[in-house]
Amino acid sequence: MAKPILATRVGDIPNILGDTGYLAAPDAPADLANQLAAIFADWPRAQQLGQQARERCCRFYSLEAMATQLQQVLANCRSNSGSTYRS
């Protein structure tokens, strides 16, 4: 069973999480408490979001997905290696 995610809205966390979890403002304990209450107030939705977060994680952040992304970056570097820029 996937678990719902509750995180703070800092750095790239909102982009990583997308719309698959609950976000609280940083340094705002009341907002964190409200988001936690929202999880328990609608547990079926929280479970659904948890499952969506798990699927998102597997799709974008699995070892296979990260290896594919790295290959794409390296291929782009290779194709741009003939540019006029020299370090």
HULIN-V314244 format. One record per pair of residues at least 24 apart in sequence whose C-alpha atoms are under 8 Angstrom apart, sorted by sequence separation. I is the first residue (numbers start at 1). J is the second residue. D is the distance in whole Angstrom. If there is no record, write none. Layout:
BEGIN
I&J&D + I&J&D
END
This chain:
BEGIN
8&32&8 + 21&46&8 + 21&49&6 + 6&35&7 + 20&49&5 + 21&50&7 + 6&36&7 + 20&50&7 + 20&52&6 + 21&53&7 + 20&53&5 + 4&39&8 + 17&53&7 + 4&46&5 + 3&46&8 + 4&47&6 + 3&47&6 + 4&48&8 + 5&49&8 + 2&47&7 + 4&49&6 + 5&50&6 + 4&50&4 + 3&50&5 + 4&51&8 + 2&50&5 + 3&51&7 + 5&53&8 + 2&51&5 + 4&53&8 + 1&51&8 + 2&54&6
END
